Amino acid sequence: MISVIVPVYNAAETIGEQLDALARQVVDVPWEILVCDNGSTDQTRAVVEQWRAKLPQLRLIDASRRRGASAARNVGAAASGAPYLVFCDADDVVADDWLLAFSSALERAPYVGGQVEFDRLNSRGNASVTWSHSGPFVFKLEVLPDFPATGSGSFGIRRDLYCEVNGFDEDLRTCEDADLAWRIQLAGYPLSICDAEYHLRQRRSLRKIARQSYSWGTGQAVLSYRYARVIRAIGDLNPPTDPSSTSRPPIEVISSGGRWLRAKLAAAFRRLAAGEIKPLIANATWQVGHQLGRRFGKPDTNVTQIDPPPNLNDILIRVRRQPWVPLAREETARPPESAGA
């Protein structure tokens, strides 16, 4: 049994496209869709109800007890009895074989991300950032640069592991996907990546981009506090040879003698010449918003701090050797009916 969990809040305009994509999924095991409504005030619930006839495995869950996507995801996980949990968002679109890929991958790995694609839902020339690249849905943050993360909009996890790490932290408003990924890896479980493709919809207005980037910047400030003990422990294991190294600019700026900056400026002028002014403005808006969020945002210091595990050095050695594990699909694989470690 697999539960697909979809947190939703005021997504009446987009959730129908996602449900249509889920209706095209074909797997040989029982599965269900749990749409977890986080207190929508638009027509989201009505749109979801219209899909019940086409998707008899669809359940609409009241997840309004606490605002936030993390809370909605946790409500969905609690409402599910399935050994495998797969998550997607209401404003994106999964590929037709997305669930098949995750069902195969979760048979072999407890925590799995997929592939992300940006072209289908984002028109060229829109006011959206341009540095996102299709491929493995993996990213790193400078707070803990050794540890990769995968987006909360497309990943799968075994229920027993989700419960072991206590799911998403509902006190985090942003960067909750990185937090979950780091806690899982610090518990000794690697991130695996399969070929489940996911079409991601980017923010399309400068106001939304600024709001999201500021929020992410503030979220990273929160993570810096939350993982301060882990960061110190890593520093004790790997003390810098140069005391000033932690405050230096990016290494490419130092080593290139100005070539890095000239290349960035040349790329910007090429986009201007091609008439791509909106993406340039979007990129600048994101960078400014993110830096402002990190510097001036008010991080919540009431979040629980994470202690480093006793085997932190072993985990660091592994993750530095192989940040994430690629999983090729096995078409004949079938997920079992009960959870297994």
Protein Blocks (a to p, Z undefined) as FASTA:
>chain_A
ZZdddddehilkmmmmmmmmmmmpccfbdcddddddehiablmlmmmmmmmmmmmmbccd
dfklbgcjklmmmmmmmmpccfbdcdddfkbccdfklmmmmmmmmmmocbdcddddfklm
mcghiacdfkbccdddddddfklmmbccddfkbccddfklmmmnopaafkbmghklmmmm
mmmmmnopacdddfbdcdddddfbfklmmmmmmmmmmmmmmmmmmmmmmmmmmmmmmccf
blklmmpccfklmmnnommmmmmmmmmmmmmmnopamlmmmmmmmmmmmmmmmmmmccdf
kbccddddfklmmmmmmmmmmmbacddddfkbccdfbdcZZ
